[in-house]
Amino acid sequence: MDRHARALCAKVISLLQQERERRELSKYFVAQESGLSPQTIAYVENGDRNPTLETALRMAQALDLDLADVIKQARKQLK
């Protein structure tokens, strides 16, 4: 993965985490809603693992967000 793609991925996850925190939701809540483990949520948010598209999509859906909109916002912020 090139540098730009890594930066975009990191920004998308950062935006998802910011929204989770803004709503005062726990990692456990996102895990329960997405079907992912709390450990996976923590690894992804901490930057220890790069999420697959499916993981990012499931996290976004757990927050009732459209991943495409989050990606657009991330692209704008990276410019």
C-alpha positions in Angstrom: 0.0 0.0 0.0 1.4 3.4 -0.9 1.8 6.3 1.5 -1.3 8.1 0.3 -3.5 5.0 0.7 -2.1 4.5 4.2 -2.8 8.1 5.1 -6.4 7.8 3.8 -7.0 4.6 5.7 -5.7 6.1 8.9 -7.8 9.3 8.4 -11.0 7.2 7.8 -10.4 5.2 11.0 -9.6 8.4 12.9 -12.9 9.9 11.7 -14.8 6.8 12.8 -13.1 6.9 16.2 -13.9 10.6 16.6 -17.5 10.0 15.8 -17.7 7.1 18.3 -16.1 9.3 21.0 -18.3 12.3 20.1 -21.4 10.1 20.7 -19.8 8.8 23.9 -20.0 5.2 22.7 -17.6 2.5 23.9 -15.4 0.3 21.8 -17.5 -2.5 23.2 -20.7 -1.0 21.8 -19.2 -0.7 18.3 -17.9 -4.3 18.6 -21.4 -5.6 19.6 -23.1 -3.7 16.8 -20.6 -4.6 14.2 -20.0 -8.3 15.1 -16.3 -7.5 15.6 -14.3 -8.2 18.7 -13.5 -5.3 21.1 -9.9 -6.2 20.6 -10.2 -5.7 16.8 -11.8 -2.3 17.4 -8.9 -1.4 19.7 -6.2 -2.6 17.3 -7.7 -0.7 14.4 -8.3 2.5 16.3 -4.8 2.4 17.9 -3.2 1.9 14.4 -1.8 -1.6 15.3 -3.7 -3.1 12.4 -4.9 -1.9 9.1 -8.6 -2.7 8.7 -10.0 -4.6 5.8 -12.7 -2.9 3.8 -15.2 -5.2 5.5 -14.0 -4.2 8.9 -14.2 -0.4 8.1 -17.6 -0.9 6.6 -18.9 -2.8 9.7 -17.5 -0.2 12.0 -19.2 2.6 10.0 -22.5 0.7 9.9 -22.3 0.2 13.7 -22.2 4.0 14.0 -25.0 4.4 11.4 -22.6 6.1 9.0 -22.1 5.7 5.2 -18.5 4.6 4.7 -18.4 6.4 1.3 -19.2 9.7 3.1 -16.5 9.1 5.6 -14.0 8.4 2.9 -15.0 11.6 1.1 -14.6 13.6 4.3 -11.2 12.0 4.9 -10.0 12.9 1.4 -11.1 16.5 1.8 -9.2 16.7 5.1 -6.0 15.2 3.6 -5.8 17.8 0.8 
